[in-house]
């Protein structure tokens, strides 16, 4: 089992996110990911800063979409990050929902086709090819090629996806897949779609690093770990897939009233409506409880547990507890 940390902008400003990434490397995490969400802090700048302050951990921007960012810019970004980090860059390309792209007035309904073509283009650019591409979403001329030599001609591309067809694509073309496993019990559904896509493409599913992103809230006190989740659950719960919610007995209807309050800007009221059952969307509790939940996820076929969200009442303390108690448990089990 590999361990990734996903650091979102709600945890602090850019300098704080860089500090937490440094702590993650010290704690033994293998990857640190930064969601490239619309209208949030720019992760390309943050990952570049992390590259200069770390020496071992892999660094990636996740959810970089080929709508608000063009494959030309994505390729030059990841090639530059790879040079800054001496070969530690990874790219999380795709979407976890089309809705955030559509805020900008862009139709994102062709996300499966557009993601497939973007992956092909970026890989060709990194190989030093002239990409006179003629596809459904992109039509490029013979002037489309990198004017510099990348540090590596292959950078791992993880496909961010949702829904069975998109998840299957991630298994078919990705070096890795970045499904949201919220709740963690939905991992089996995600893994099945990803591995089916790999097999249909003639690939060995073991070639795909399935980096399931689970929300984490870790603390020595279970109650404190639970309470800190309510803000995230109230905001993101309404966007989760119906099959995923069903694995813990929830439906989209359970979040309808909460979503109306969030859209009205009544955030405190929305948070107050989040039940303890809804916080089961996350891995939460003490280190011992977190270990038990991760063991279940590993048995479902997740090969990289990608932990994000509030992390806990004190994110730095949660990272410390991961490095002191949780990660060593799994590393010793596979030694």
Backbone bond lengths (Angstrom), bond angles and torsions (degrees), N, CA, C in turn:
res aa  C-N    CA-C-N  psi(-1)  N-CA   C-N-CA  omega(-1)  CA-C   N-CA-C  phi
1 X - - - 1.460 - - 1.525 109.96 -
2 X 1.326 115.63 125.71 1.459 120.74 173.54 1.527 108.89 -95.36
3 X 1.327 116.43 155.18 1.457 121.06 -177.82 1.522 110.77 -120.19
4 X 1.327 114.51 126.34 1.449 121.27 174.60 1.513 110.22 -118.37
5 X 1.321 116.20 150.86 1.460 122.30 176.70 1.521 107.98 -118.35
6 X 1.326 116.95 128.13 1.461 121.19 178.67 1.522 108.57 -108.62
7 X 1.330 116.18 116.67 1.461 121.96 -174.39 1.523 109.97 -106.84
8 X 1.338 116.47 114.99 1.453 121.15 -178.53 1.523 110.25 -98.13
9 X 1.332 115.53 161.21 1.453 120.81 -174.58 1.516 114.86 -63.64
10 X 1.330 117.64 -22.44 1.465 119.91 -179.31 1.531 112.41 -68.22
11 X 1.319 117.20 -12.68 1.468 120.04 -178.90 1.526 112.33 -78.91
12 X 1.318 117.85 -14.30 1.455 120.02 -179.45 1.517 111.22 154.52
13 X 1.316 115.30 -178.67 1.458 119.39 179.80 1.531 110.27 -76.18
14 X 1.320 116.19 -178.10 1.462 120.67 -174.50 1.525 111.99 -59.49
15 X 1.318 116.94 -42.17 1.465 119.77 -179.92 1.533 111.71 -63.55
16 X 1.338 116.12 -37.51 1.458 119.36 179.46 1.530 110.29 -68.02
17 X 1.322 117.61 -39.42 1.466 120.23 178.56 1.527 110.90 -63.75
18 X 1.308 117.42 -38.35 1.466 120.49 176.48 1.523 109.83 -64.10
19 X 1.335 116.92 -42.43 1.474 120.79 178.57 1.527 110.90 -60.36
20 X 1.332 116.97 -43.62 1.458 120.23 -179.95 1.526 111.22 -66.13
21 X 1.319 117.31 -35.18 1.471 120.58 177.44 1.525 110.86 -64.53
22 X 1.318 117.06 -39.00 1.465 121.06 177.15 1.532 109.65 -63.77
23 X 1.331 116.33 -42.74 1.465 120.25 176.98 1.526 111.26 -62.23
24 X 1.340 116.77 -36.12 1.461 120.65 179.45 1.522 110.88 -63.61
25 X 1.316 116.94 -41.54 1.466 119.33 177.41 1.530 109.80 -62.43
26 X 1.326 116.41 -44.28 1.461 120.23 -179.77 1.524 111.60 -64.04
27 X 1.339 117.37 -30.29 1.464 121.88 -178.27 1.524 112.85 -80.83
28 X 1.327 117.66 -10.36 1.455 120.11 177.19 1.512 115.69 103.02
29 X 1.334 118.09 8.03 1.460 120.02 175.44 1.530 109.61 -64.51
30 X 1.329 115.78 147.54 1.459 121.62 -179.69 1.526 112.52 -90.64
31 X 1.328 116.50 -30.89 1.467 122.60 -177.36 1.526 109.30 -134.76
32 X 1.330 115.23 150.80 1.455 120.78 167.64 1.530 106.84 -131.56
33 X 1.334 115.66 127.35 1.458 123.20 -175.08 1.521 109.91 -118.64
34 X 1.338 115.75 145.27 1.460 121.50 178.53 1.527 108.83 -127.16
35 X 1.340 118.50 114.83 1.463 120.74 -179.59 1.531 111.79 -62.83
36 X 1.326 115.23 127.73 1.460 121.31 179.34 1.524 108.73 -92.62
37 X 1.332 115.66 68.07 1.456 121.40 -174.74 1.528 111.15 -83.32
38 X 1.330 114.77 146.48 1.460 121.09 179.04 1.526 110.74 -58.81
39 X 1.326 115.39 128.95 1.463 124.36 176.18 1.527 113.81 70.63
40 X 1.325 117.94 12.80 1.466 120.94 172.35 1.525 109.16 -100.81
41 X 1.350 116.81 175.23 1.449 120.87 179.74 1.525 111.37 -54.57
42 X 1.331 116.16 144.33 1.461 120.33 -173.01 1.524 111.12 -75.87
43 X 1.334 115.01 114.32 1.459 119.58 -175.30 1.521 112.80 -74.06
44 X 1.313 117.73 -19.22 1.466 118.77 178.19 1.533 109.77 -66.58
45 X 1.324 116.05 -37.44 1.466 119.24 176.08 1.524 110.68 -70.02
46 X 1.338 116.40 -41.86 1.466 120.07 -177.26 1.524 111.39 -67.04
47 X 1.341 117.74 -44.66 1.467 119.59 179.60 1.519 111.46 -63.10
48 X 1.322 117.06 -33.69 1.467 120.12 177.93 1.521 110.46 -65.48
49 X 1.336 116.31 -40.13 1.463 119.77 177.50 1.524 110.53 -64.81
50 X 1.336 116.78 -42.32 1.471 120.75 -180.00 1.527 110.17 -62.39
51 X 1.330 117.13 -37.23 1.464 120.78 -179.16 1.519 111.81 -59.44
52 X 1.331 116.97 -34.20 1.471 119.97 -178.06 1.521 112.72 -84.35
53 X 1.348 117.60 -10.14 1.462 121.04 -176.21 1.523 113.28 -112.06
54 X 1.330 117.02 2.75 1.468 121.44 -179.56 1.524 108.81 -131.67
55 X 1.345 115.67 169.49 1.470 118.49 -177.35 1.522 113.98 -134.10
56 X 1.340 118.37 -14.79 1.462 119.99 -172.96 1.530 113.43 -124.76
57 X 1.304 117.91 -40.50 1.451 122.50 -169.64 1.534 111.48 -69.68
58 X 1.337 116.99 143.49 1.461 121.70 174.84 1.519 109.04 -78.87
59 X 1.331 116.79 143.80 1.463 121.87 -170.46 1.524 109.22 -127.27
60 X 1.333 116.47 129.56 1.449 118.95 -179.35 1.512 114.18 -144.53
61 X 1.323 114.35 149.46 1.453 122.79 169.27 1.519 106.68 -96.03
62 X 1.324 117.80 125.80 1.464 121.34 -172.79 1.528 110.08 -115.24
63 X 1.344 115.39 140.42 1.453 119.58 -177.09 1.508 112.39 79.70
64 X 1.341 116.74 19.59 1.459 120.67 173.19 1.527 107.28 -68.04
65 X 1.312 117.10 115.99 1.464 119.31 -171.15 1.528 111.73 -102.58
66 X 1.338 117.53 148.13 1.469 120.77 -177.33 1.524 112.72 -87.23
67 X 1.324 116.73 31.39 1.461 122.70 175.03 1.531 109.92 -113.18
68 X 1.344 115.95 -64.75 1.463 119.07 179.19 1.518 111.49 -78.14
69 X 1.340 117.12 -11.93 1.469 122.09 172.50 1.525 108.25 -128.65
70 X 1.323 116.15 130.39 1.455 121.74 -177.89 1.532 110.65 -81.92
71 X 1.342 118.99 147.22 1.474 120.25 178.10 1.528 113.71 -54.78
72 X 1.329 117.96 -28.73 1.468 120.04 176.65 1.523 110.36 -62.57
73 X 1.347 116.55 -45.91 1.458 120.61 178.75 1.521 111.76 -69.53
74 X 1.327 116.56 -37.80 1.465 119.79 179.45 1.525 110.33 -63.02
75 X 1.321 117.15 -43.38 1.468 120.89 -179.11 1.524 111.33 -64.37
76 X 1.326 117.25 -43.93 1.468 118.61 -179.63 1.522 110.73 -68.54
77 X 1.342 116.86 -34.79 1.469 119.65 175.67 1.513 111.35 -60.99
78 X 1.337 117.69 -54.27 1.459 119.85 -172.82 1.527 110.87 -68.22
79 X 1.330 117.36 -32.33 1.471 119.79 176.90 1.526 110.73 -67.39
80 X 1.323 116.28 -39.26 1.464 120.16 178.69 1.524 110.93 -69.17
81 X 1.326 117.14 -42.82 1.465 120.49 177.04 1.520 110.65 -61.34
82 X 1.324 117.12 -38.92 1.456 120.77 179.79 1.524 110.90 -63.60
83 X 1.324 116.34 -37.53 1.464 119.87 177.34 1.521 110.77 -68.46
84 X 1.337 117.13 -45.24 1.459 120.84 179.81 1.526 112.00 -60.49
85 X 1.320 116.64 -35.98 1.466 121.77 -175.06 1.526 113.10 -95.47
86 X 1.328 117.34 2.08 1.468 122.29 -178.67 1.531 111.34 57.98
87 X 1.344 115.36 47.29 1.454 119.72 173.01 1.510 115.73 89.76
88 X 1.343 117.87 25.80 1.472 120.50 -179.72 1.526 112.93 -111.11
89 X 1.321 118.28 8.98 1.462 120.77 -177.65 1.526 111.04 -78.39
90 X 1.318 115.38 144.19 1.462 123.24 168.52 1.528 106.15 -134.96
91 X 1.325 115.88 156.50 1.455 120.29 -177.45 1.519 109.92 -123.92
92 X 1.330 116.45 126.94 1.451 121.66 172.76 1.514 109.19 -104.22
93 X 1.327 117.13 101.66 1.459 122.99 -172.53 1.523 110.56 -107.66
94 X 1.322 117.20 133.66 1.454 120.08 176.35 1.517 111.83 135.10
95 X 1.324 115.89 -155.78 1.458 121.46 -177.32 1.522 109.78 -139.63
96 X 1.342 115.76 150.43 1.457 120.78 168.66 1.525 110.77 -102.98
97 X 1.325 116.59 -11.37 1.464 123.62 171.15 1.513 106.96 -162.58
98 X 1.326 116.88 142.50 1.463 120.35 177.50 1.519 111.73 -81.72
99 X 1.331 117.66 -12.25 1.463 121.45 -172.79 1.523 112.59 -63.09
100 X 1.341 117.51 -39.20 1.466 119.29 -177.33 1.520 111.54 -67.78
101 X 1.327 117.48 -33.76 1.463 120.77 175.44 1.524 109.65 -66.84
102 X 1.326 116.33 -40.37 1.458 120.84 -176.39 1.522 112.89 -69.97
103 X 1.370 117.20 -15.32 1.463 119.21 171.68 1.524 110.60 -55.66
104 X 1.322 116.52 -33.11 1.462 121.07 -175.19 1.526 112.62 -85.87
105 X 1.327 117.49 5.94 1.452 120.80 179.43 1.509 114.23 84.97
106 X 1.328 117.21 10.96 1.461 122.17 -179.45 1.526 109.47 -98.60
107 X 1.324 116.69 131.24 1.462 121.38 176.45 1.521 108.92 -77.10
108 X 1.333 116.37 117.01 1.468 120.88 -177.19 1.519 112.07 -108.09
109 X 1.314 117.25 22.82 1.466 120.21 -174.49 1.527 113.10 -71.28
110 X 1.337 117.79 -17.93 1.474 120.05 -179.64 1.526 111.65 -95.94
111 X 1.357 116.95 32.32 1.466 120.18 -171.29 1.524 113.55 -61.62
112 X 1.335 119.23 -30.45 1.467 119.97 179.45 1.529 110.18 -67.23
113 X 1.324 116.97 -49.56 1.470 121.42 179.37 1.521 110.42 -63.70
114 X 1.308 116.40 -45.77 1.469 121.00 -175.41 1.528 111.26 -65.78
115 X 1.326 117.07 -37.91 1.469 119.60 177.88 1.516 110.88 -67.50
116 X 1.331 117.36 -44.09 1.460 120.27 179.49 1.536 110.67 -58.19
117 X 1.316 116.53 -46.79 1.458 120.23 -178.28 1.524 111.33 -67.55
118 X 1.339 117.32 -38.85 1.469 120.34 179.46 1.523 111.00 -62.42
119 X 1.345 117.03 -41.65 1.468 120.29 178.10 1.522 110.26 -61.91
120 X 1.330 117.59 -44.49 1.468 120.86 178.58 1.527 111.01 -60.07
121 X 1.313 116.77 -44.15 1.466 121.61 -177.92 1.516 111.25 -64.99
122 X 1.328 117.02 -48.21 1.469 120.77 -176.88 1.530 110.40 -62.76
123 X 1.314 117.28 -43.14 1.466 119.60 178.47 1.524 111.30 -62.26
124 X 1.318 116.82 -41.12 1.465 119.93 179.91 1.530 110.96 -65.89
125 X 1.334 117.00 -40.53 1.464 119.89 177.93 1.520 111.34 -62.19
126 X 1.330 117.35 -43.25 1.464 120.70 -179.71 1.526 111.80 -65.41
127 X 1.328 116.92 -28.68 1.470 120.74 177.37 1.521 111.60 -77.61
128 X 1.313 117.40 -3.52 1.459 120.56 178.72 1.512 113.98 86.61
129 X 1.311 117.86 17.39 1.467 121.10 -176.43 1.532 111.26 -85.92
130 X 1.323 114.47 155.63 1.458 121.43 167.12 1.530 106.79 -80.93
131 X 1.331 116.49 123.23 1.454 119.71 -172.12 1.538 110.00 -108.51
132 X 1.313 115.39 76.87 1.474 121.13 173.69 1.526 106.71 -84.87
133 X 1.310 115.13 77.20 1.463 122.47 -167.16 1.522 111.38 -88.72
134 X 1.314 116.43 134.38 1.466 121.63 177.40 1.526 108.21 -125.57
135 X 1.302 116.08 90.10 1.465 120.94 -178.56 1.510 111.37 -120.18
136 X 1.325 115.43 -166.53 1.466 120.36 178.01 1.525 111.30 -80.44
137 X 1.333 116.80 -38.18 1.460 120.98 -176.68 1.524 112.80 -97.92
138 X 1.327 117.36 -31.37 1.465 121.91 -175.69 1.522 110.43 -125.41
139 X 1.333 115.21 136.69 1.464 121.34 175.33 1.524 107.07 -134.46
140 X 1.318 114.46 105.90 1.462 121.64 -173.58 1.528 110.77 -112.67
141 X 1.334 114.30 158.34 1.463 120.33 179.00 1.529 110.33 -100.02
142 X 1.340 115.35 178.43 1.467 120.73 -179.26 1.534 112.07 -73.05
143 X 1.320 117.93 -0.83 1.468 120.71 175.09 1.525 112.11 -86.16
144 X 1.319 116.63 3.16 1.464 120.45 -175.47 1.522 110.55 -95.10
145 X 1.326 115.92 95.86 1.462 122.76 176.18 1.521 107.71 -159.71
146 X 1.329 116.90 156.81 1.460 121.22 179.52 1.520 110.30 -72.61
147 X 1.311 115.16 137.82 1.472 120.75 177.92 1.533 111.29 -94.94
148 X 1.321 116.97 19.11 1.465 121.19 176.17 1.514 107.68 -149.47
149 X 1.335 116.56 160.84 1.457 121.22 -178.28 1.521 109.58 -92.55
150 X 1.340 118.67 120.79 1.465 120.89 178.34 1.530 112.07 -64.79
151 X 1.320 115.49 155.27 1.459 121.65 176.53 1.521 110.42 -60.79
152 X 1.353 116.95 -41.56 1.468 123.32 173.63 1.519 108.28 -129.31
153 X 1.308 116.81 148.28 1.467 118.64 177.28 1.526 112.22 -89.96
154 X 1.323 116.83 0.45 1.453 121.52 173.62 1.522 108.91 -139.09
155 X 1.325 116.16 118.18 1.464 122.55 174.44 1.526 107.00 -114.86
156 X 1.323 118.64 130.84 1.469 119.61 -178.72 1.521 112.02 -56.60
157 X 1.324 115.27 129.29 1.464 121.32 177.35 1.521 108.96 -112.83
158 X 1.327 114.45 117.87 1.462 122.32 175.79 1.527 107.44 -99.41
159 X 1.322 116.81 131.88 1.462 120.40 -178.33 1.526 109.40 -96.02
160 X 1.331 116.07 123.00 1.462 122.03 175.14 1.525 107.27 -84.49
161 X 1.308 117.61 129.16 1.459 119.13 -172.25 1.520 111.78 -150.89
162 X 1.322 115.12 163.33 1.458 123.03 174.59 1.529 107.13 -148.42
163 X 1.323 116.53 155.73 1.454 120.30 -179.14 1.517 111.40 76.40
164 X 1.315 117.09 151.18 1.462 121.10 -170.64 1.534 113.46 -60.64
165 X 1.338 118.05 -41.74 1.465 119.93 -177.91 1.525 111.58 -67.20
166 X 1.312 116.06 -43.55 1.472 121.04 -178.63 1.528 110.55 -69.63
167 X 1.333 116.92 -41.19 1.460 120.32 176.16 1.528 110.94 -61.34
168 X 1.334 116.81 -40.05 1.462 120.45 177.49 1.527 110.62 -61.76
169 X 1.333 116.85 -39.53 1.463 120.01 177.01 1.522 110.85 -60.08
170 X 1.339 116.79 -41.22 1.467 119.54 -179.56 1.517 111.15 -61.22
171 X 1.337 116.73 -35.94 1.460 120.29 176.18 1.511 112.69 -72.61
172 X 1.323 116.81 -29.50 1.460 121.10 -177.70 1.518 112.63 -76.74
173 X 1.350 117.88 -35.79 1.464 119.30 -171.28 1.522 114.17 -122.72
174 X 1.341 118.84 -13.89 1.456 120.09 -173.31 1.517 114.29 -86.06
175 X 1.331 115.91 146.50 1.468 119.89 165.28 1.522 108.60 -67.99
176 X 1.318 114.22 -26.60 1.449 121.30 175.50 1.506 109.69 -151.16
177 X 1.317 115.93 170.17 1.459 122.70 176.71 1.521 108.05 -127.73
178 X 1.330 116.06 144.39 1.459 121.33 -176.84 1.533 110.87 -122.76
179 X 1.330 117.41 66.20 1.465 118.81 178.43 1.519 111.61 -75.94
180 X 1.327 115.78 150.06 1.458 120.35 169.39 1.519 107.94 -81.39
181 X 1.319 117.47 122.02 1.461 120.55 176.39 1.530 107.84 -108.56
182 X 1.322 112.79 69.63 1.463 121.13 177.67 1.518 107.14 -122.91
183 X 1.328 116.56 104.80 1.467 128.80 6.33 1.525 112.30 -79.78
184 X 1.339 117.54 166.83 1.464 120.65 179.23 1.527 113.31 -56.65
185 X 1.337 116.76 -30.40 1.467 120.06 -179.79 1.523 112.58 -64.21
186 X 1.334 117.51 -16.29 1.461 120.65 179.08 1.524 112.35 -78.53
187 X 1.326 117.84 -2.69 1.467 120.91 -176.88 1.528 111.94 -58.36
188 X 1.323 117.38 -37.80 1.467 119.85 -178.19 1.526 111.09 -61.85
189 X 1.341 116.58 -41.41 1.470 121.63 177.43 1.517 110.64 -62.15
190 X 1.326 117.35 -44.46 1.461 121.70 -179.05 1.530 110.86 -65.61
191 X 1.322 116.54 -47.36 1.462 121.31 -177.67 1.525 110.99 -61.14
192 X 1.321 116.84 -40.86 1.464 120.26 -179.29 1.521 111.33 -60.51
193 X 1.324 117.34 -44.07 1.463 120.66 -179.90 1.529 111.53 -67.40
194 X 1.321 116.73 -39.47 1.470 120.69 -178.55 1.526 110.76 -67.76
195 X 1.318 117.17 -47.17 1.465 120.17 -178.64 1.530 111.50 -67.16
196 X 1.341 117.00 -33.72 1.465 119.84 176.22 1.519 110.24 -63.51
197 X 1.330 116.43 -41.52 1.457 120.11 177.85 1.518 112.15 -63.04
198 X 1.329 116.44 -39.65 1.466 119.86 177.91 1.521 110.65 -63.92
199 X 1.307 117.28 -46.71 1.475 120.67 -178.91 1.531 111.18 -62.87
200 X 1.337 117.26 -42.52 1.457 120.82 -179.86 1.527 111.69 -62.93
201 X 1.332 115.95 -27.46 1.467 120.66 178.01 1.523 112.17 -88.05
202 X 1.349 117.15 3.72 1.461 121.15 179.38 1.505 113.66 78.87
203 X 1.337 117.29 21.61 1.457 121.63 -178.92 1.525 110.12 -103.55
204 X 1.322 114.80 156.32 1.457 121.09 169.31 1.528 106.90 -80.17
205 X 1.332 119.14 119.85 1.465 120.17 -179.34 1.524 113.61 -55.49
206 X 1.325 117.30 -24.30 1.466 120.38 178.96 1.522 112.16 -65.24
207 X 1.343 117.08 -16.47 1.465 120.71 177.97 1.530 112.08 -72.72
208 X 1.323 117.10 -16.34 1.460 121.62 -174.09 1.529 109.82 -99.90
209 X 1.324 116.50 119.87 1.460 120.90 175.69 1.524 107.99 -80.44
210 X 1.329 116.75 107.73 1.464 120.94 -177.65 1.527 107.97 -88.23
211 X 1.324 114.26 100.12 1.466 121.71 -174.13 1.520 109.06 -98.56
212 X 1.318 116.28 80.83 1.452 121.57 -177.11 1.512 111.77 -71.74
213 X 1.327 115.64 127.76 1.463 119.94 -179.93 1.520 110.37 -92.98
214 X 1.311 116.02 115.22 1.466 122.27 177.03 1.520 108.85 -113.96
215 X 1.324 116.34 140.98 1.457 119.46 172.42 1.518 108.98 -70.45
216 X 1.310 115.81 140.33 1.463 121.63 -179.53 1.520 110.26 -126.12
217 X 1.320 115.87 136.20 1.457 121.03 166.61 1.519 107.10 -135.99
218 X 1.312 115.93 107.39 1.463 123.24 -172.00 1.525 110.18 -118.77
219 X 1.330 115.42 131.10 1.460 121.20 177.07 1.517 108.39 -160.34
220 X 1.305 116.10 165.71 1.460 119.85 176.40 1.517 111.36 -70.46
221 X 1.360 116.37 -22.06 1.462 122.37 -179.92 1.524 108.96 -111.46
222 X 1.357 117.09 121.29 1.461 121.28 -175.00 1.528 112.27 -64.39
223 X 1.325 117.39 -38.86 1.459 120.69 -178.95 1.515 112.21 -62.83
224 X 1.326 116.22 -41.69 1.460 120.00 178.49 1.525 110.69 -65.73
225 X 1.323 116.05 -37.55 1.464 120.02 178.62 1.526 110.64 -64.57
226 X 1.329 116.98 -36.75 1.466 121.27 -179.79 1.521 111.55 -69.64
227 X 1.314 118.00 -46.96 1.462 121.59 -173.42 1.523 113.12 -63.33
228 X 1.311 117.06 -34.25 1.456 119.42 -176.44 1.528 112.30 -70.79
229 X 1.328 116.97 -13.79 1.465 121.09 -179.17 1.519 113.74 -79.91
230 X 1.314 118.24 -18.46 1.462 120.21 -167.57 1.531 113.28 -61.54
231 X 1.320 117.67 -35.73 1.466 119.46 179.53 1.522 111.29 -63.83
232 X 1.340 116.44 -47.01 1.465 119.73 -178.48 1.522 111.23 -65.66
233 X 1.334 117.23 -42.43 1.460 120.56 -179.15 1.524 110.57 -62.51
234 X 1.328 117.10 -40.57 1.464 119.92 -178.62 1.522 111.28 -65.76
235 X 1.317 117.55 -34.50 1.469 120.91 -176.43 1.517 112.43 -81.85
236 X 1.348 116.96 -45.70 1.459 120.50 -172.37 1.534 114.23 -97.26
237 X 1.341 117.58 -20.14 1.454 119.91 -177.90 1.518 114.58 -51.98
238 X 1.355 118.83 -42.51 1.463 119.34 -178.61 1.518 114.71 -64.35
239 X 1.334 118.41 -15.65 1.457 121.03 -177.77 1.531 112.93 -92.44
240 X 1.327 117.57 -5.23 1.463 120.26 -174.06 1.528 111.25 -76.33
241 X 1.340 114.61 152.89 1.459 120.84 -176.70 1.524 111.44 -70.30
242 X 1.335 115.19 144.66 1.460 121.25 179.94 1.528 112.63 -58.22
243 X 1.343 119.95 -46.31 1.478 118.89 179.32 1.522 112.72 -61.65
244 X 1.336 116.68 -34.34 1.464 119.96 179.05 1.520 110.93 -67.96
245 X 1.328 116.79 -47.23 1.467 120.56 179.06 1.522 111.46 -59.94
246 X 1.320 115.53 -36.32 1.466 119.82 -176.16 1.520 112.63 -64.17
247 X 1.325 118.08 -23.06 1.470 119.95 -177.38 1.523 112.26 -67.65
248 X 1.350 117.71 -17.17 1.468 119.37 174.38 1.529 110.53 -121.85
249 X 1.336 116.50 22.67 1.453 120.85 172.92 1.512 115.85 78.94
250 X 1.347 118.08 21.40 1.455 121.56 178.08 1.526 110.50 -109.34
251 X 1.327 116.09 160.80 1.460 121.82 174.87 1.525 108.63 -134.36
252 X 1.311 115.70 169.57 1.457 119.84 176.24 1.517 112.23 -61.64
253 X 1.329 116.99 -29.73 1.464 120.43 179.26 1.526 112.03 -62.42
254 X 1.331 116.60 -28.75 1.471 119.96 179.45 1.524 111.99 -64.09
255 X 1.340 116.54 -22.34 1.464 120.79 -176.06 1.526 112.87 -105.79
256 X 1.331 116.93 1.81 1.459 119.02 -172.97 1.531 112.16 -62.71
257 X 1.320 117.20 -47.87 1.465 120.03 -179.73 1.524 111.07 -66.58
258 X 1.314 116.34 -38.09 1.468 120.66 177.89 1.522 110.10 -61.83
259 X 1.327 116.50 -42.63 1.464 120.92 -178.79 1.524 111.27 -64.00
260 X 1.336 116.96 -38.54 1.465 119.70 178.24 1.533 110.74 -62.12
261 X 1.327 116.49 -40.18 1.468 120.01 178.92 1.526 111.60 -66.72
262 X 1.329 116.77 -40.84 1.471 120.59 178.68 1.525 109.81 -61.97
263 X 1.340 116.48 -46.47 1.469 119.96 -179.35 1.520 111.98 -63.61
264 X 1.329 116.21 -27.07 1.464 120.25 177.76 1.524 112.32 -85.48
265 X 1.338 117.41 -0.21 1.451 121.24 -179.82 1.513 113.77 78.50
266 X 1.329 117.42 14.03 1.477 121.77 -179.14 1.537 108.64 -95.97
267 X 1.322 115.30 67.03 1.461 121.67 -168.77 1.528 112.92 -67.42
268 X 1.316 117.72 -40.72 1.471 120.09 -178.67 1.525 110.49 -62.83
269 X 1.334 116.65 -40.30 1.461 119.87 178.11 1.521 111.09 -65.87
270 X 1.330 116.01 -39.19 1.466 120.07 178.85 1.522 110.59 -62.00
271 X 1.334 116.18 -44.46 1.460 120.42 -179.88 1.531 111.33 -62.87
272 X 1.316 116.78 -35.86 1.475 120.23 -177.96 1.520 111.67 -67.65
273 X 1.332 117.56 -19.16 1.462 121.56 -179.66 1.528 112.83 -89.25
274 X 1.330 117.21 -5.67 1.465 120.80 178.87 1.522 109.20 -76.49
275 X 1.319 116.17 120.31 1.468 121.52 -178.84 1.524 110.70 -85.49
276 X 1.330 116.01 164.51 1.466 119.91 175.66 1.528 110.66 -60.00
277 X 1.346 116.73 -35.19 1.469 120.03 178.73 1.526 110.61 -61.97
278 X 1.329 116.74 -36.35 1.462 120.22 178.72 1.520 111.87 -67.47
279 X 1.325 117.17 -30.19 1.464 119.07 178.67 1.523 111.82 -72.17
280 X 1.355 117.12 -8.86 1.465 120.08 172.67 1.520 111.75 -70.15
281 X 1.344 117.36 -3.73 1.463 120.63 171.06 1.521 110.46 -62.85
282 X 1.327 116.75 -18.70 1.464 122.13 -177.14 1.525 111.61 -112.64
283 X 1.327 114.39 163.64 1.464 121.48 164.52 1.528 105.51 -83.55
284 X 1.309 117.10 118.00 1.465 118.96 -173.88 1.517 110.55 -140.06
285 X 1.325 114.65 153.30 1.452 119.55 174.75 1.514 113.21 124.15
286 X 1.316 114.35 -152.65 1.468 122.52 -177.65 1.530 110.06 -82.75
287 X 1.329 118.56 168.58 1.469 119.84 177.35 1.522 113.05 -55.00
288 X 1.324 117.47 -38.35 1.461 120.39 -179.09 1.528 111.18 -65.60
289 X 1.339 116.11 -40.32 1.471 120.15 177.98 1.523 111.05 -67.74
290 X 1.305 117.14 -38.90 1.463 121.65 179.08 1.531 110.30 -63.77
291 X 1.313 117.02 -41.63 1.470 120.91 178.20 1.525 110.50 -58.95
292 X 1.328 116.45 -44.18 1.473 119.62 -178.60 1.526 111.41 -63.14
293 X 1.324 116.94 -41.52 1.470 119.29 -179.69 1.524 111.17 -68.09
294 X 1.316 117.66 -38.68 1.467 120.08 -179.82 1.522 110.74 -67.86
295 X 1.321 117.65 -35.64 1.465 120.17 176.33 1.528 111.18 -59.40
296 X 1.324 116.49 -40.78 1.466 120.60 178.32 1.519 110.46 -63.25
297 X 1.321 116.26 -43.32 1.463 121.29 -179.36 1.517 110.99 -64.07
298 X 1.325 116.70 -41.51 1.471 120.38 179.21 1.523 110.53 -61.08
299 X 1.308 116.58 -39.33 1.467 120.64 179.07 1.527 111.77 -65.34
300 X 1.319 117.67 -21.51 1.463 121.63 179.45 1.530 112.49 -84.11
301 X 1.340 117.37 -7.15 1.452 119.89 176.18 1.515 115.68 109.86
302 X 1.335 117.86 3.87 1.466 120.47 175.01 1.527 108.23 -72.09
303 X 1.335 116.76 129.74 1.465 120.28 -177.70 1.529 113.13 -105.12
304 X 1.318 116.52 -17.66 1.474 121.30 172.07 1.521 107.33 -135.24
305 X 1.320 117.11 118.54 1.453 120.12 176.54 1.520 107.26 -89.13
306 X 1.319 114.60 119.70 1.453 122.51 -172.29 1.521 107.54 -108.70
307 X 1.313 118.31 104.22 1.460 123.07 -167.64 1.522 111.29 -100.74
308 X 1.326 115.82 126.24 1.453 119.75 -178.32 1.509 111.94 -141.22
309 X 1.325 114.50 -163.74 1.454 119.37 178.33 1.513 112.46 92.53
310 X 1.318 117.56 -152.06 1.468 120.93 179.75 1.527 112.23 -63.81
311 X 1.351 117.57 -27.36 1.472 125.64 -175.18 1.522 111.56 70.59
312 X 1.339 117.48 -37.55 1.456 121.06 178.16 1.517 110.14 159.08
313 X 1.339 117.37 178.38 1.462 120.22 177.85 1.522 111.83 -56.94
314 X 1.322 116.55 -31.81 1.464 122.80 177.99 1.529 107.04 -130.48
315 X 1.336 118.61 100.48 1.461 120.93 -176.13 1.528 114.12 -55.69
316 X 1.325 117.43 -40.11 1.467 119.95 179.83 1.526 110.51 -64.88
317 X 1.320 117.14 -38.59 1.462 120.83 177.93 1.525 110.42 -67.78
318 X 1.328 117.30 -37.77 1.466 120.42 177.42 1.526 110.75 -62.63
319 X 1.324 116.68 -41.86 1.466 120.49 177.51 1.521 110.23 -63.51
320 X 1.344 116.35 -40.67 1.464 120.21 177.89 1.525 111.08 -61.85
321 X 1.338 116.81 -44.53 1.463 120.44 179.71 1.528 111.13 -64.36
322 X 1.324 117.33 -36.95 1.464 120.38 175.69 1.530 109.94 -60.24
323 X 1.324 115.90 -45.01 1.459 119.92 -177.64 1.509 113.97 -72.69
324 X 1.331 116.47 -26.86 1.461 121.02 -176.70 1.520 113.02 -89.10
325 X 1.359 116.36 -34.95 1.463 119.16 -171.29 1.524 114.61 -122.10
326 X 1.321 118.33 -39.48 1.466 120.23 -170.43 1.523 112.10 -87.41
327 X 1.317 117.48 -55.51 1.474 120.10 -177.35 1.526 111.26 -60.55
328 X 1.339 120.01 -45.73 1.472 118.97 178.84 1.531 113.19 -58.78
329 X 1.330 117.02 -33.46 1.462 120.27 178.73 1.527 110.59 -58.65
330 X 1.327 116.79 -45.92 1.465 120.32 -177.67 1.537 111.88 -77.22
331 X 1.317 117.02 -35.31 1.463 119.23 178.92 1.526 110.83 -66.14
332 X 1.336 117.22 -38.43 1.464 120.11 179.68 1.523 110.71 -70.26
333 X 1.344 117.08 -30.18 1.455 120.33 -178.95 1.527 111.84 -70.00
334 X 1.356 116.61 -25.26 1.459 120.28 -178.67 1.528 112.84 -104.40
335 X 1.311 115.73 -0.28 1.482 118.92 -177.90 1.522 111.34 -70.37
